[in-house]
Amino acid sequence: MGQEPPAELFKYASWDACEKILAGKSLKATPAGDLNDPFECCPGGYEEIRDAELDLLVQARSGRVRQQFLDAGCSLAELDHCAAGRASDVQRAAGRDRLRRDVEAEGPGKIEAEVSRLFGIICFSEARDSLLMWSHYADRHRGVCIGYRPAELSGAGRPAWLKVAYSHARPRLIFRAAPGDDAYQANAVRVVGTKACSWCYEKEWRLLVRLCQCRLAPQMRLWSFQPSAITRVILGCAHQQAPGASLAEIRRILPKAPVQQARRHPREYSLLLETLPDQDVPQTHADP
């Protein structure tokens, strides 16, 4: 499970959040069910539910699922040999129809809940100069954009990198009766790695981590990293810290990482990035 990310990815943050990230050398891992878009990690049903898979499910499970087949007229003997084709066609079809409706109604929600229980998501972008991202996630250009080396963020927990796919349709799942096969991983990728087309400007990559491997903090889970994972820190064009304070704080924690200042292009709707020498201090560029 997972894809090969680019050599550098970026995360936008307010200055307060940046200080916590740098001081704690950690990133917040958000459970899949707690993301800010209610359509996130919300599948749109199954692609196909094959009869053979339903027969296997009956053999593998007990209780209410078996009872559905019994209520449809199957005897216990017929139920045990359903997959072998020894029940009548009418009995098998009636039992399958009931089970198919049950799976279609409950299955996607169970997968969504399971993914949210097990996995946390850390979001990044391919873009470091997106005006929308600076406005939405970096405190209206007053925050920062931090560059990372994805290879050094992975750590020992073997998390998965996913490039987000943007779609007008919610992801459709693969149904398999047998647990532990590749369908579970494929479904997790589809659920976590698909968003509405409205979000395509984010050019998003996601680091999918297991919550049990994260560090527990008050009301959150944190994924730790080494300072060498940071490639650069970009100060927003409207950064408003006291002169020199931001640069000095970053230099104290990351003495080798380049610090850049974003500035508004004089004629275009774009940003210019200027690398600050050690002795420079960032200037305030807030709108009046």
Buried (B, 14 or more C-beta within 10 A) or exposed (E): BBEEBEEBBBBBBBBEBBBBBBEBBBBBBBBBBEBEEEEBBBBBBBEEBBEEBBBBBBBEEEEEBBEBBBEBBBEEEBBBBBBEEEBEEEBBEBBBEBBBEBBEEEBBEEBBEBBBEBBBBBBBBBBBBBBEBBBEBBBBBBBBBBBBBBEBBBBEEEBBBBBBBBBEEBBBBBBBBEEEEEBBBBBBBBBBBBBBEEBEBBBBBBBBBBBEBBEEEEEBBBBBBEEEBBBBBBBBBBBBBEEEEBBEBBBEBBEEBBBBBBBBEEEEEEBBBBEBEEEEBBEEBEEE
